[in-house]
């Protein structure tokens, strides 16, 4: 990056808000994918106006700009693959407004998701989306990727909570989209065009979020099955009459990985696990729980039903679920983790496919995820130092994607496309769709400076 | 329209599926606005392929094409203001698939909203959006306008139920958007770009809808207040801890209009009414109802609380609500009906503004609508034969819009922009937003043949 550009950036954000030292650049070169691309500079803007000036400058000099939240993305959304400038948005972390009466919050993009939850809780309010990284990921990143989480089965994903945005466009113009009301249909839906656009259309600088009432009670139940098929069938039946706030599953391999973490002895015949959570106020949870008991009592295919009696037992059950990812590295040192979705009735087919691929490619492959919405995390374990395993892993991933699309699923549920899935976009989207999407990209970013190299 | 175009259209849809007779054209010249624009021809396509051919032809000859469902729109979305061809989609009325296990329906655009509700009910499924016209409006129109309804306070609007679309573009290409799964973030959100785009970006030919479980019980409660302010305050308080499926209000004038329709004597001091509905299964409704009773018992500002004891009483209470619109014509022969939204805490200000405008412009003005989401229908009554009233009505409308925007509201909640609000778009949207939206329109429809004259 030319020194006059560096100076111009310093003039905009302040000399102490621009980093070009190699060791500092390293800190902004990675994300949840484990891949690394080093930027040329990192700016720490503190206002929409500064970002507008930066984008005007970047447009004039055709400098790539990559917005970055916490760098916790799973598909490379915040990696500066074409070099250029990282916009580190961590200093834009103010909760600008909590409108208690209208159940709305207005935040800057660098607010950590969990912090918003904490801030609104004392007011009896709730921001439902709960990506696994919620203690450190940012709302700007959540919006850019349309993050989900276990609670999506009841509450929906980030998209369902964003009412409006402020965005700085590639040319520096400031765009306000959407509304701060519960409804709104004025003009084209620019808000949702930016949601999930992974920083490729503009820089999100403000987010208007819908909140709900906070559930004050919950109930956690673990169910074991001899096979994935009856577990999936139970999910479909359960969702007809019950509204769990979480409905997670582990397949046979995933269950085996955490058997010793469970607060009870895992029956030998258990090959699939469901973790169900109900939430609401105390009375409502009691009623839901009693209704769910009646439902479960009629299902003899359940090997074991374990209810958490207290917060410690809840924690123990969730511990097992959360231990899957770390325990996986006992199998192999590296992991290809894919976030895919199938119609929830097709989960058994998808699990069977993963098992078949595991045998065919001689790599451990296991699945777990959000059974309620068919959003599954498929983990292909391998050793990246072994070229044969790298090749097999890549082939297994592509075969998996083909199966997902055959099952009328989609290649990403909540992690986005970024760089890890960009080569596969044409498997799911038609030429017409790709053409329209590329034209949209060009409309918003004719110089291709907004997070170049992503999605397409 | 040239005779060779007419012939080419007949070749596509069949001679008996194209109308050019003046008396037939009349039937497709109006909508819910009462305005009239006569098309040059009406085609009744029966497949995506036919529509694709029609659009290819229309592009080659620069013929305006206006998709039309039931013609029940409130802002002129289906009116052929530039002449050309009406695509009457009523024959594309097949429910293509109901996927019970995954709670998904795939429909053609001409399916009547209420028919889908009826079709899925026996399976224990539910399509929540309930525009007032649901017995005759079509799902294609609902998607094009992003229709809402009373149940939006609990269930959301059309946007929240559309997973994916098939759309024929202006140039005849067929585009598939979205997913048939619960989650999906692959590429830009084209689905929601089409939702609410009022037929200006393409012709919707297929809709993938998310369904929910059907509520089997409900409870209806009517509340009266001496003023709008305590009613609105109660709404905000209620929504913190309760989840009504409907939360409608009538202001003082609206209440007066239907006083004689109520199944009880209206207390003289009653100046505002709330209609609350709870739904769910029997046990859940009983619990919700008992909790709501406790809540209401603590609110001494409620003049009267009337619970419907049986379906007849429910019907009587709703009768009163539904009688507002027809009864309004006792005041004046014509009506300007505006669908606006304010943060729900601002409803009292909006109601006060309507009363003030009524005095200032010497026209009856009253409001009613969806108190739970601040989506209000403002009715300015006038006599169109009286030029002074027409002028006053127009001024009152513009003053109303200014107040709505001052209250941080939006000019349309569920009826769209069409032609009736197009002149006011610049009041709400910035130059940057309008520029982007017009560029989007140009991207999808460079010849401006898709429903020209709408929105902008």
Interface residues (C-beta under 8 A of the other chain):
Chain A: X99 X101 X102 X103 X104 X124 X145 X146 X148 X152 X153 X156 X157 X159 X160 X169 X173 X174 X175 X176 X177 X179 X180 X181 X182 X183 X184 X185 X186 X187 X188 X189 X190 X192 X193 X195 X196 X197 X201 X213 X236 X239 X240 X241 X243 X281 X283 X284 X287 X291 X341 X342 X343 X344 X345 X370 X372 X373 X374 X375 X408 X409 X410 X411 X412 X413 X414 X415 X416 X417 X421 X425 X428 X429 X430 X432 X433 X434 X436 X437 X439 X440 X441 X443 X444 X455
Chain B: X99 X101 X102 X103 X104 X124 X145 X146 X148 X152 X153 X156 X157 X159 X160 X169 X173 X174 X175 X176 X177 X179 X180 X181 X182 X183 X184 X185 X186 X187 X188 X189 X190 X192 X193 X195 X196 X197 X201 X213 X236 X239 X240 X241 X243 X281 X283 X284 X287 X291 X341 X342 X343 X344 X345 X370 X372 X373 X374 X375 X408 X409 X410 X411 X412 X413 X414 X415 X416 X417 X421 X425 X428 X429 X430 X432 X433 X434 X436 X437 X439 X440 X441 X443 X444 X455
